Amino acid sequence: MAFSLSNSTILSSFRSRFQGEGPDHILRRGYHIELGAREKALLEEDPALKRFKSYKKSVKQASKIGNVLTILAIAACSYEILAVAVSK
């Protein structure tokens, strides 16, 4: 009985802490502030940097080629190991 009483006291303290809309909650929430001219300029797309942009399709294709080359290298190494083991 004492365990359930202390358990309910702990739960009620958590509930009261997270349900309260006190001044602390308002300060932690923050406010929406409109972006200034500098922030908007920084978020705009820069045409000078466009050529350095990585495109998903080419990255995916390079990844597939890398995976195939890795599999081929592992297969070649394992074939050599098997060939040496069989010849002994």
SULBEL-V366092 format. One record per helix or strand of 3 or more residues. SS is the DSSP state (A for helix, B for strand). FROM is the first residue (numbers start at 0). LEN is the number of residues. If there is no record, write none. Layout:
SS:FROM:LEN ; SS:FROM:LEN
This chain:
A:1:18 ; A:22:7 ; A:36:7 ; A:46:6 ; A:55:32
